[in-house]
Amino acid sequence: MNKKWSRQSLKNVQSAVWLIGLGVLFLLDSFWPGILILVGISIILNSMMPEEEVDVMLPLDGEVKTPVEEVVEVEEHVDEGTPDPIPPLMDEEPMQVFAADLPKECPACGGPVAENVEAVRSVGEGVVLCPFCDARIVLE
């Protein structure tokens, strides 16, 4: 009597082998060499599993068609009339920033901006970046 094992039944057997095997290894306190035997048994059981079957539907005319990914080229459309949503950070030379011009604290994160004037970066006329959170601070 030649019974074929299904993939699911072999997975169940493999799970049972691992559970029982780990229980025996912990019970006998021989985990290190025993785990190698358990891995070997698991590999043998995995090699006995049948391959997964794939259902293929043939068209009525008998011709097998393989799906082909369609390549679609997208043209980049740039409207010259609309401004950029985010202006560039560096348009001109960075302006010199003095501690007297800066607020004491960043309005976004509360960091001490005036105390860290050397870390403040200028991004335009009257606009600087907070050295802690990179928030834009407009100078008055």
N, C-alpha and C positions, 0 to 999 in steps of 0.2 A: 504494500500500500504506500504509494508515493503522494504525500500531501504537500502541496505548495504553501509556503508561508506567505501571508499577506504582509505588506509593509507595516501596517498598523500593529499587527500581532508581534512582529519582530521588535518594533519600538517598545511595546509593552514588556517584552521579555528583557530587552536591554535596560529599561528602567528598573525592573525587578532585580536584575543582576547587580546594578549599581547600589540599590538600597540594601539588599541583603549583603553584598560584598563590603560596603562601608560599615554596616553593623558588625560584621564578623571582624573587620580590621580594628575597629574601636574596642570590641570585646577582648580580642587577643592582644591588644596593644602592640601590634606589629604593622603600623601604618605605612612606614617608608617602603620596605620592599614589596609589601602587599598591594600597594596602589598601582605599581607597575604591572602586576598580573591582572588587576582589574581593568586597566587601560587596554591591555592586550586582548582580553576577552571582549571588551567593547568594540575594538577594531575588527575582530573576527566577526562579531554579530553584525556590524555595520556593512561588512563586505558581503554578507549573505543576503542583505536586503535587496529585493528586486528594484530595478530601475523604475522611476515614476513614468507612467504612461501619459502620452500627450495625445489628445484627441485632435485629429486632423479632418476637417471637412473638405471633401473634394467637390468641385462644381459639377454640374450635370454633364458638361461636355467632356469631362475627364482630364482637362488641363489643370495642372497645379499652378496656382499663382501665388507668388510670394509678395508680402507687403513691402512697399518701397516708401521710404520716408521722402516726402516731397520737400524740396528745398525752395524756400520762398525768399527772394531778395527784397529787402525793404529799403526804399529810398529815403534818405534823411532829408526832411523838409525843414528848412530854416527860414523863418519869416523875418525879413530885415527890419520891419517896422516895430516889432515888439522888443522892449529892453530885456536884458538878462534878469531873471528872477532874483539872483544874488549878485550884487556888484562885486567885482574883484577886490581882494583885500589890500593889495599894494598897487595903487595907481601911480603914485609919485614917491619922491624921496620921503623917508620917515621924518616926521617933525620931532624936534627936541621937546621932551616932556619934563616939566618941573613938578616937584611935590606940591607946591602951592596951587597948581592948576588942577590937581586930582582930588576927587572926593576922599574922605577918610576911609569909607568902607565901600565895597562893591555892592551895588543895588541888587544884584542877583544872588550872590553867595554870602555876602557879609564879610569877605576877607579884607584885611588891612591893605588897601591899595596904595595910599599915600606913603606908608612906611616902606613899601617895596617898589619904589620908583624905578630902580635899576632893572626890574624884571618886567615892567610895563612895556608893551609894544604898541607903537603907533601904526594905525592902518589907514590913515587919511587925515585930512584937515579937521582937527577937532574931535577925532574918534580914536580911542585906544582900546586895547584888549586887557581884561583883568588877568593877572598872572596866575590866578588860582582856577578860574572856571572858563576862561576865554570868552566871557560875555563882553559885548560891545558897550563901551561907556562913552557917551557923548559929553564932551567938555563944554562948559558954559563960558 
